Amino acid sequence: MTAPIRKAVLPVAGLGTRFLPATKAMPKEMLTVVDRPVIQYVVDEARAAGIEHFVFVTGRNKSVIADHFDIQVELEATLRERGKTEELEELARDLPEPGQMSFTRQQAPLGLGHAVWCARELVGSEPFAVLLPDMIMQAETGCLAQLMDTYAQTGGNVIAVEECDPEQTDKYGIVGKGEAAGDDAFRITAMIEKPAPAEAPSNLYISGRYILQPEIFALLGRHQKGAGNEIQLTDAMIALSETQPFFGRRFEGRTFDCGSKIGFLAANVAFALARPDLSADLRAEIRSLLGEPAG
C-alpha cells in the first residue's frame, strides 16, 4: 500500500526577469490569467488532487503571495457592506484552512533542486508532490490528480511528461520510455537534462509536476551543481533512480508555460475561451483584431 501524498512543495522564489518591468515589484506568480493569479491555478489543481498542506519556498519581495492566501479584513468588510455576496463567496472558496500553508525562504538562487531541498524540514519523511508554479494546466482531470492515479498503481516516484518537438529536446529534461506501468504510464529508463536531439532517449519532456519520495532530500543535500551551475532536481532524481523506480505519466491536457510571454498570453486566451461569460465576446474581439468578418 502506497503512503498518501498530503504535502506539496511550490518553489516561488524566482525573479521573473522575463516579465520585467511588470515583475519589478510584483511576483511573477501573482500575474493574472484572466482574473486569477497564476499561483491560484496551481493551488487549485493541488487541492483538487487531495493535497492538504502547501509548502511555499519563497524569496525576497514575495510576501504578497502569503497575503493572497490570507483574509483581507478591509476588503471583505467593504464587499459585505455593498452586498457583493458572490465575490465574498468566491474569496471564501479560495481561502485555505488555518495551518494548511507554510512558507520558507530560499536565500540564494541556487536552482530548483536547492529550492526543493529548502522544504525538507516542513515535508519530513513522507512522499510529497512538487508543482512548478510557472506551469498551469488545462484539463478535465488535473495533472496532479492524474499522477496520483498512477502513484496509487505503481508507488515509487512519478513524473508528468509530454511530447516536445524532437529538435527541441535541448530545452527540457528528457526521459527514456520503458515498459508500460498502469494507465498511460511507463517505467522511466533514463533522465537527461537538456540533451542534444541526437543524444535524447525520446521526445518526452518533464512538464513540471512530480511525486517524489523523501530520500530525494539527502541527495539534494549534497549540493552538487549541474547545468547552469545550479543544483538541479533532475540530477538528484537520476541518482535516486539507481535505488528506486521512476514512472512517467503522459499528461492528458494542455500545459501553458506562464514563465514565457507567449505561454502566458496563450493561457489567458485559452482560459478565457473556456469561460461561458467571456468566450463569445472574446472570439468576436479576436476576429476583429485579425481583420476577419464578424459572425
Residue pairs with C-beta under 8 A, 6 or more apart in sequence:
2 127
2 151
2 152
2 155
3 126
3 127
4 50
5 49
5 50
5 51
5 127
5 128
5 129
5 148
5 151
5 211
6 50
6 51
6 52
6 53
6 126
6 128
7 51
7 52
7 53
7 54
7 55
7 122
7 123
7 126
7 128
7 129
8 46
8 51
8 53
8 54
8 55
8 128
8 129
8 130
8 131
8 144
9 55
9 57
9 115
9 116
9 119
9 123
9 128
9 129
9 130
9 131
10 39
10 42
10 43
10 46
10 54
10 55
10 56
10 57
10 130
10 131
10 133
11 57
11 106
11 112
11 115
11 116
11 130
11 132
11 133
12 27
12 29
12 39
12 56
12 57
12 58
12 59
12 62
12 65
12 133
13 57
13 58
13 59
13 62
13 105
13 106
13 109
13 115
14 28
14 59
14 109
14 134
14 259
15 23
15 28
15 59
15 109
16 22
16 23
16 27
16 28
16 29
16 259
17 23
18 259
18 260
18 261
19 28
19 31
19 261
19 264
22 31
23 31
25 61
26 64
27 61
27 62
27 64
27 65
28 38
28 134
28 258
28 259
29 37
29 38
29 39
29 62
29 65
29 133
30 37
30 38
30 39
30 64
30 65
30 68
31 37
31 38
31 258
31 264
32 38
33 41
33 136
33 256
33 258
33 264
33 267
33 268
33 271
34 268
34 271
34 272
34 275
34 278
37 68
38 133
38 134
38 136
38 258
39 65
39 68
39 133
40 68
40 94
41 136
41 137
42 131
42 133
42 135
42 136
43 54
43 69
43 96
44 94
45 131
45 136
45 137
45 142
45 143
45 144
45 145
46 54
46 129
46 131
46 144
48 142
48 144
48 145
49 129
49 142
49 144
49 145
49 147
49 148
50 145
50 148
51 129
51 144
52 100
53 99
53 100
53 101
53 102
54 96
54 100
54 101
54 102
55 102
55 103
55 104
55 119
55 122
55 123
55 128
56 62
56 65
56 66
56 101
56 102
56 103
56 104
57 104
57 105
57 106
57 115
57 116
57 118
57 119
58 65
58 66
58 103
58 104
58 105
58 106
59 105
59 106
59 107
59 109
65 103
66 101
66 103
69 94
69 95
69 96
69 101
71 95
72 91
75 91
76 88
76 91
79 87
79 88
79 91
80 88
102 122
104 118
104 119
104 121
104 122
105 118
106 114
106 115
106 118
108 114
109 230
110 223
110 230
110 231
111 225
111 226
111 228
111 230
111 231
111 232
111 233
112 132
112 230
112 231
112 232
112 233
113 220
113 230
113 231
113 232
113 233
113 234
113 235
113 236
114 220
114 223
114 230
114 231
116 130
116 216
116 217
116 220
116 233
117 217
117 220
117 221
117 231
119 128
120 217
120 220
120 221
123 214
123 217
124 214
125 214
126 214
127 211
127 212
127 213
127 214
128 211
128 212
128 214
129 144
129 147
129 209
129 210
129 211
129 212
130 209
130 210
130 212
130 233
131 144
131 208
131 209
131 210
132 208
132 209
134 208
134 257
134 258
134 259
135 207
135 208
135 209
135 255
135 256
135 257
135 258
135 259
136 255
136 256
136 258
136 267
137 143
137 209
137 251
137 253
137 254
137 255
137 256
138 253
138 254
138 255
138 256
138 267
138 270
138 271
138 274
139 146
139 251
139 252
139 253
139 254
140 253
141 252
141 253
143 160
143 207
143 209
143 251
143 253
143 255
144 209
146 160
146 184
146 249
146 251
146 252
147 158
147 159
147 160
147 209
147 210
147 211
147 249
148 211
149 182
149 183
150 158
150 181
150 182
150 183
150 184
150 185
150 247
150 249
151 158
151 211
153 181
153 182
153 183
153 185
154 181
154 182
154 185
154 245
154 247
155 245
156 213
156 244
156 245
156 246
156 247
157 210
157 211
157 212
157 213
157 216
157 237
157 240
157 241
157 244
157 245
157 246
157 247
158 185
158 210
158 211
158 246
158 247
158 248
158 249
159 175
159 188
159 206
159 209
159 210
159 211
159 237
159 246
159 247
159 248
159 249
160 206
160 207
160 208
160 209
160 210
160 248
160 249
160 251
161 175
161 204
161 205
161 206
161 207
161 248
161 249
161 250
161 251
162 204
162 205
162 207
162 250
162 251
162 255
163 203
163 204
163 205
164 171
164 172
164 203
164 204
164 205
165 203
166 197
166 200
166 203
167 197
168 197
169 194
169 195
169 196
169 197
169 200
169 203
169 205
170 194
170 195
170 196
170 197
171 194
171 205
172 194
172 205
172 206
173 191
173 192
173 193
173 194
173 205
173 206
173 234
174 191
174 192
174 194
174 195
174 200
174 201
174 202
174 203
174 204
174 205
174 206
175 188
175 189
175 190
175 191
175 192
175 201
175 202
175 204
175 205
175 206
175 246
175 248
176 188
176 189
176 190
176 191
176 192
176 201
176 202
177 186
177 188
177 189
177 201
177 202
177 204
177 248
178 186
178 187
178 188
178 189
179 186
179 187
180 186
180 187
181 187
181 247
182 247
184 249
184 250
184 252
185 247
185 248
185 249
185 250
186 247
186 248
187 245
187 246
187 247
187 248
188 241
188 246
188 247
188 248
189 201
190 201
191 206
191 234
191 237
191 238
191 241
191 246
192 199
192 200
192 201
193 226
193 227
193 232
193 234
193 235
194 227
195 201
204 248
204 250
206 234
207 251
207 255
208 255
209 251
210 233
212 237
212 240
213 240
213 244
215 240
215 243
215 244
216 236
216 237
216 240
219 236
219 239
219 240
220 231
220 233
220 236
223 231
224 231
224 235
225 231
225 232
226 232
226 234
226 235
237 246
240 246
254 270
256 263
256 264
256 266
256 267
256 270
257 263
257 264
258 264
258 267
269 282
269 286
272 278
272 279
272 282
273 279
273 282
273 283
284 294
287 293
287 294
288 294
